[in-house]
Amino acid sequence: MPFTADAVPHLPVGFGDTFTSRTVDVNGVELHAVIGGTGPALLLLPAWPQFWYGWRLVMPALAEHFTVVAADLRGVGASSKPATGYDAVTLADDMAGLMTSLGHDNFHVAGYDMGMMVGYVLAARHRDRVSKLVLAEAVLAGFTPMPPLLMPPEVNELAWHFVFNRLAEINERMVSGREEIYFGHQFATKAASPEAIPQAAVDVYVDALRDPAALHASFQFYRAGESGGQVVALAAEGPLDIPVLAIGGEHGMRDGVEQAVRQVASNTSGAIAPGAAHFLPEEAPEWMARTLIDFFA
């Protein structure tokens, strides 16, 4: 099933009246986005292991103020899933090309989890195009050490996938045909409670990851070891001077996100999403929408 605004189930009422699905070619890669609203352009970047759908509950409110572009990175959702190109610079340049194709020279960016790394690199490589930036619920590759192999049990539950996802190919063989076990566990353990992300939404993500190309890509993001070096090199060119908001979940990274972002952005403020852990746009959609509107206004 194609993951378009019309075909994906369990969308907010009236979603299809505001948003449309579009795919554009950027350097030979088909990139998909769901677009709607009027006003300054706002690019939304997804978390792992999600796609644009993770922002669905926030998008209608944002569309009252912005032209919302909820993008699928290469390898996820309805975008192409090539074998290579999953490092941070390539992913960020993809998004710059997407926004150019859509006619947006300048735009705001919000990204969390994997989207946080891509959002930072996009802003750092295209400093004349990104006006304001929201980064949430992740660390910055190259600035935060990888979790050690031996960790306390409570940390293992949250971070063991960093090592597992980087394996060469045994991870794909183990997860193939058992996607609901592996990815369902990610949603159950990284949210504030196992029920925080409704099973219907989890099913949408899991069904997308049953595609062997999507499953392969989900691990390629972690295998791209050069991303950390790319982040460090960009930071060495100087800190971002645009306004940046760093958000952590009350039951997630809390002020750890702000601490990470202050290393690379001189005009950083912080916020903590109450009652939420990791999947902020789904666990605290009203708070997230209000916070983004206030910051980007």
C-alpha positions as CSV (number, residue, x, y, z in Angstrom):
1,M,0.0,0.0,0.0
2,P,1.4,3.4,-0.9
3,F,1.9,5.6,2.1
4,T,0.1,8.7,1.0
5,A,-2.3,11.1,2.8
6,D,-5.2,9.3,1.2
7,A,-4.2,5.7,1.8
8,V,-2.7,5.7,5.4
9,P,-5.3,4.9,8.0
10,H,-6.2,6.6,11.4
11,L,-5.5,10.1,10.3
12,P,-7.1,13.1,12.1
13,V,-10.6,14.1,10.9
14,G,-10.4,16.3,7.8
15,F,-6.7,15.6,7.3
16,G,-7.2,14.9,3.6
17,D,-8.9,18.3,3.1
18,T,-5.7,20.1,4.1
19,F,-2.9,17.9,3.0
20,T,-1.8,16.3,-0.2
21,S,0.9,13.8,-1.1
22,R,3.7,14.7,-3.5
23,T,6.8,13.0,-4.7
24,V,9.8,14.8,-6.4
25,D,13.0,13.6,-8.0
26,V,16.2,14.8,-6.2
27,N,19.4,13.6,-7.9
28,G,17.7,10.3,-9.0
29,V,16.0,9.6,-5.7
30,E,12.2,9.9,-5.4
31,L,11.5,11.8,-2.2
32,H,8.0,11.9,-0.8
33,A,6.3,14.5,1.4
34,V,2.8,15.3,2.7
35,I,2.2,19.0,2.2
36,G,-0.5,21.5,3.4
37,G,-1.2,24.9,4.9
38,T,-0.2,28.4,4.2
39,G,2.5,30.7,5.5
40,P,6.3,30.3,5.9
41,A,7.6,26.9,5.0
42,L,8.2,24.4,7.8
43,L,10.0,21.1,7.1
44,L,9.2,18.3,9.5
45,L,11.8,15.4,9.7
46,P,10.8,12.0,11.1
47,A,12.2,9.8,13.8
48,W,13.4,6.2,13.5
49,P,11.7,3.8,12.8
50,Q,8.9,6.1,11.5
51,F,8.1,8.3,8.5
52,W,6.0,11.4,8.0
53,Y,3.0,9.8,9.7
54,G,4.7,10.4,13.1
55,W,3.8,14.1,12.8
56,R,0.1,13.6,11.7
57,L,-1.4,14.7,15.0
58,V,0.6,18.0,15.0
59,M,0.3,18.9,11.4
60,P,-3.3,20.3,11.2
61,A,-2.6,22.9,13.9
62,L,0.8,23.8,12.3
63,A,-0.9,24.2,8.9
64,E,-2.9,27.1,10.2
65,H,0.3,29.1,10.5
66,F,2.8,27.4,8.1
67,T,3.2,25.6,4.8
68,V,3.9,22.2,6.3
69,V,6.2,19.8,4.5
70,A,6.3,16.5,6.4
71,A,9.0,14.6,4.6
72,D,10.0,10.9,4.2
73,L,13.8,10.6,4.2
74,R,15.2,8.2,1.6
75,G,14.6,4.7,2.8
76,V,11.4,5.4,4.7
77,G,7.7,5.7,3.9
78,A,7.0,6.3,0.2
79,S,10.5,7.6,-0.7
80,S,12.9,5.6,-2.7
81,K,14.9,3.0,-0.8
82,P,18.3,2.8,-2.5
83,A,21.1,0.5,-1.1
84,T,23.3,3.5,-0.1
85,G,23.3,7.1,0.9
86,Y,22.2,7.0,4.5
87,D,24.9,9.2,6.0
88,A,23.9,12.5,7.6
89,V,25.2,14.8,4.8
90,T,23.5,12.9,2.0
91,L,20.2,12.8,4.0
92,A,20.4,16.5,4.7
93,D,21.3,17.4,1.1
94,D,18.3,15.3,0.0
95,M,16.0,17.5,2.1
96,A,17.6,20.7,0.8
97,G,16.9,19.5,-2.7
98,L,13.4,18.5,-1.8
99,M,12.7,22.1,-0.5
100,T,14.2,23.6,-3.6
101,S,12.0,21.4,-5.8
102,L,9.0,22.6,-3.8
103,G,9.9,26.2,-4.3
104,H,11.1,27.1,-0.8
105,D,14.4,28.9,-0.7
106,N,14.1,29.6,3.1
107,F,12.4,27.5,5.7
108,H,12.1,26.4,9.3
109,V,13.0,22.9,10.3
110,A,11.9,20.6,13.1
111,G,13.3,17.1,13.6
112,Y,13.5,14.6,16.4
113,D,15.4,11.4,17.0
114,M,17.1,10.7,13.6
115,G,15.5,13.8,12.3
116,M,17.4,15.8,14.9
117,M,20.8,14.8,13.4
118,V,19.5,15.4,9.8
119,G,18.0,18.7,10.9
120,Y,21.3,19.9,12.4
121,V,23.4,18.9,9.4
122,L,20.8,20.5,7.1
123,A,21.1,23.8,9.0
124,A,24.9,23.7,9.3
125,R,25.4,23.0,5.5
126,H,22.7,25.4,4.3
127,R,23.1,28.2,6.8
128,D,21.6,30.8,4.4
129,R,18.4,28.8,4.0
130,V,17.3,27.5,7.5
131,S,15.7,30.3,9.5
132,K,14.9,28.6,12.8
133,L,15.5,25.1,14.0
134,V,13.8,22.7,16.5
135,L,15.8,19.6,17.6
136,A,14.3,17.0,19.9
137,E,14.9,13.7,21.7
138,A,18.3,12.6,20.5
139,V,22.0,13.0,21.0
140,L,24.3,14.4,18.3
141,A,26.5,11.8,16.6
142,G,30.2,12.5,17.1
143,F,29.6,14.5,20.3
144,T,28.0,11.9,22.4
145,P,29.8,8.5,22.8
146,M,28.1,5.4,21.7
147,P,26.6,3.4,24.6
148,P,29.1,0.8,26.0
149,L,28.3,-2.9,25.5
150,L,27.9,-3.4,29.2
151,M,25.3,-1.1,30.7
152,P,22.9,-1.2,33.7
153,P,19.8,-3.2,32.8
154,E,17.5,-0.2,32.8
155,V,19.8,1.5,30.3
156,N,20.1,-1.6,28.2
157,E,16.4,-1.6,27.7
158,L,16.6,1.8,26.0
159,A,19.9,1.8,24.2
160,W,20.8,-1.8,23.2
161,H,19.4,-1.2,19.7
162,F,22.3,1.2,18.9
163,V,24.7,-1.7,18.8
164,F,22.3,-4.2,17.3
165,N,21.3,-1.9,14.4
166,R,24.9,-1.4,13.3
167,L,25.6,-5.1,12.7
168,A,26.4,-6.0,9.1
169,E,23.5,-8.3,8.2
170,I,22.5,-10.7,11.0
171,N,20.1,-8.1,12.4
172,E,18.1,-8.1,9.1
173,R,17.9,-11.9,9.1
174,M,16.7,-12.0,12.7
175,V,14.1,-9.2,12.4
176,S,12.7,-10.3,8.9
177,G,9.3,-11.9,9.5
178,R,9.4,-10.7,13.1
179,E,9.0,-7.0,12.5
180,E,6.2,-6.6,15.0
181,I,8.3,-8.1,17.8
182,Y,11.4,-5.9,17.2
183,F,9.8,-2.6,16.3
184,G,6.8,-3.1,18.5
185,H,9.3,-3.3,21.4
186,Q,10.9,0.0,20.4
187,F,7.5,1.8,20.6
188,A,6.5,0.1,23.9
189,T,9.8,0.8,25.7
190,K,10.7,4.3,24.5
191,A,7.3,5.8,25.1
192,A,6.2,7.0,28.5
193,S,4.0,3.8,28.8
194,P,3.5,0.8,26.6
195,E,0.1,2.1,25.5
196,A,1.2,5.7,24.7
197,I,1.4,4.9,21.0
198,P,-1.9,3.2,20.0
199,Q,-1.5,-0.2,18.5
200,A,-3.2,1.0,15.3
201,A,-0.4,3.5,14.7
202,V,2.3,0.9,15.6
203,D,0.7,-1.4,13.0
204,V,1.2,1.3,10.4
205,Y,4.9,1.6,11.1
206,V,5.4,-2.2,11.3
207,D,3.6,-2.8,8.0
208,A,5.8,-0.3,6.3
209,L,8.9,-2.0,7.7
210,R,7.9,-5.4,6.3
211,D,9.2,-4.2,2.9
212,P,12.7,-5.8,2.7
213,A,14.1,-2.5,1.2
214,A,12.6,-0.5,4.1
215,L,13.9,-3.0,6.7
216,H,17.4,-2.8,5.1
217,A,17.3,1.0,5.1
218,S,16.2,1.1,8.8
219,F,19.6,-0.5,9.7
220,Q,21.6,1.4,7.1
221,F,21.0,4.7,9.0
222,Y,22.9,3.2,11.9
223,R,25.6,1.5,9.8
224,A,26.6,4.9,8.2
225,G,29.5,5.4,10.6
226,E,30.7,8.5,8.8
227,S,27.8,10.6,10.1
228,G,29.5,11.3,13.4
229,G,32.6,12.6,11.6
230,Q,30.4,14.8,9.4
231,V,28.7,16.3,12.4
232,V,32.0,17.1,14.1
233,A,33.4,18.6,10.9
234,L,30.4,20.9,10.4
235,A,30.5,22.0,14.1
236,A,34.2,22.9,13.6
237,E,33.1,25.4,11.0
238,G,31.4,27.4,13.7
239,P,28.2,27.2,15.8
240,L,24.8,27.8,14.4
241,D,23.7,31.4,15.1
242,I,20.0,31.0,14.2
243,P,17.5,30.5,17.0
244,V,17.4,26.8,18.0
245,L,15.0,25.2,20.4
246,A,16.1,21.9,22.0
247,I,13.3,19.7,23.4
248,G,13.4,16.7,25.6
249,G,10.6,14.5,27.0
250,E,9.9,14.6,30.8
251,H,10.3,10.9,30.8
252,G,12.9,10.9,28.0
253,M,16.1,12.9,27.7
254,R,14.8,15.9,29.6
255,D,17.5,18.7,29.5
256,G,20.1,16.3,27.9
257,V,19.0,17.5,24.5
258,E,19.6,21.1,25.3
259,Q,23.1,20.2,26.7
260,A,23.9,18.4,23.5
261,V,22.7,21.2,21.2
262,R,24.5,24.0,23.1
263,Q,27.7,22.5,21.9
264,V,26.9,23.4,18.3
265,A,24.4,26.3,18.4
266,S,25.0,29.6,20.2
267,N,21.4,30.8,20.3
268,T,19.8,27.8,22.0
269,S,16.9,27.6,24.4
270,G,15.4,24.5,25.9
271,A,12.0,23.0,26.7
272,I,10.7,19.8,28.3
273,A,7.5,18.1,27.0
274,P,5.4,17.2,30.0
275,G,4.2,13.6,30.4
276,A,6.1,12.5,27.3
277,A,9.1,10.3,26.8
278,H,10.5,9.9,23.3
279,F,7.8,10.1,20.6
280,L,6.9,13.7,21.3
281,P,4.6,14.5,18.4
282,E,2.4,11.5,19.3
283,E,2.7,11.5,23.1
284,A,2.2,15.3,23.5
285,P,0.8,16.5,20.2
286,E,-1.1,19.6,21.6
287,W,1.9,20.7,23.6
288,M,4.2,20.1,20.7
289,A,2.0,22.0,18.2
290,R,1.7,25.0,20.6
291,T,5.4,25.0,21.3
292,L,6.4,24.9,17.7
293,I,3.9,27.6,16.7
294,D,5.2,29.9,19.5
295,F,8.8,29.3,18.6
296,F,8.5,29.6,14.8
297,A,6.0,32.5,14.8
